[in-house]
Amino acid sequence: MARKFFVGGNWKCNGTAEEVKKIVTILNEAEVPSDDVVEVVVSPPFVFLPVVKNLLRSDFHVAAQNCWVRKGGAFTGEISAEMLVNLGIPWVILGHSERRLILNESNEFVADKVAYALSQGIKVIACVGETLEQRESGSTMAVVAAQTKAIADKVSNWVNIVLAYEPVWAIGTGKVATPAQAQEVHSELRKWLHDNAGAEIAASTRIIYGGSVNGANCKELADQPDVDGFLVGGASLKPEFIDIIKSATVKKKN
């Protein structure tokens, strides 16, 4: 089964109302491959979700950067999955390394969030990835397998999950995993899904790469057989995000 290329833009904690409108204008005017070739999702901060959703072209979609682990209520500062549904937000990013590392979100907590968001009809970009220390100690696969297993333990249907492999040491550092390094982990992750979730899930689940993806390195990364797209950080706030979306055509040629 062919996996449709997926490009997500994570704006993180950036932007003003004016800047956000400028970014949306650039996206709206861009000539990119059609949505049967590439699925594009941008993820602004919560406060800008309604304005981006209202202004953004119809072939691009919007994601929240996080949501609460269960139904809303007395959880000051949190945003529930139900609220996202109410706003018509179809996607959410969960388990980003910044939340795992800075806010101490555990594998189990992230998995609970994934399961709850899915139960409310929201599609999930679920992030996994190792730190530099973990890579250097040779435990990359053990770490990402444990993160993925926590999700697999709570979820049986993977149709609405995109798995994002983000080596923590490559996020915002300018260091990027080589195409071979990315392919190795993506291939191992797919093998893990095959052995633990089934052949069909392994073949159909998109595994995207995140970590200092930019206009210069995206084509070579996109050319790897198990790289099904990107979760882009800093570059998603710049016009080069358009070049990254266009790298989907590399897959079309293969």
Secondary structure as UniProt FT lines:
FT   STRAND          5..10
FT   HELIX           17..29
FT   TURN            35..37
FT   STRAND          38..43
FT   HELIX           46..48
FT   HELIX           49..55
FT   TURN            58..59
FT   STRAND          60..64
FT   TURN            76..77
FT   HELIX           81..87
FT   STRAND          91..94
FT   HELIX           97..102
FT   HELIX           107..119
FT   TURN            120..121
FT   STRAND          123..128
FT   HELIX           132..136
FT   TURN            137..138
FT   HELIX           140..154
FT   TURN            159..160
FT   STRAND          161..165
FT   HELIX           168..170
FT   HELIX           179..196
FT   HELIX           199..204
FT   STRAND          207..209
FT   TURN            215..217
FT   HELIX           218..222
FT   TURN            225..226
FT   STRAND          229..232
FT   HELIX           234..237
FT   TURN            239..240
FT   HELIX           241..246
FT   HELIX           248..253
//
